[in-house]
């Protein structure tokens, strides 16, 4: 099994901790976020991991190497020259995997009880783990759980390759009644068959923008589980919550 860990972010919301360390090295209950995720991925059978790095990149590399890569194959996708965002980061990292298997993609700062192994095994196409979390920005899915667009409900902005969906100016115009509206979790399974579609995309770009550009050509699925519990370790005030979350929440897998 392949997995990509997005760990290149600046972690600005976690300042001042990230003034001296990358977000991936922020500890929870004595373990860095990156170790927590690597160990979880290893436990479900992941054998090949790529970690993209930028902010204090060498700290992550040195830590993983000091742990003998946790007994699996771990490589690093170096973005120290320029942050490539999620789409550009995935495009660059994908070439480092030794095979053309599906890639489980996971943000380093996301904790959840998601059944990652089931998500991976059941993904016949690129699949996005989604939730009903309250936010302003939502992915839009049709009744077959296929991605068809994106909306900002605060501004009414809509992005979609389908003209009839772009014509809906806001949630009040029908989005949310005709379509399913979910928040992205930061966890997904990427099908390498989509890589040729990335040839026209250069430098840094959003993976969601990429998906929106091709979702009328290839299926991109949403996976929703009402039992999903998710926590984004994005701010200082979430660290204590995250430590309690890890101790109290029994994982699905």
Protein Blocks (a to p, Z undefined) as FASTA:
>chain_A
ZZdddfkbgolmmpcklmmbcfklpceehiafklmmmmmmmmnopabdcdddfehmlmmm
mmmmmnonnopacddddfklpcgbjmlmmmmmmmmpcbfcdcddddfkbccfbdfklmmm
mmmbdcddddfbdcfbdcdddfkopafbdcdfknopacdfbfklmmpmbfklogojlpcc
dddehiacddfklmmmmmmpgcjddfklmmmmmmmmbccdddddfkbccdddfbfklmmm
mmmmmmmmccfZZ
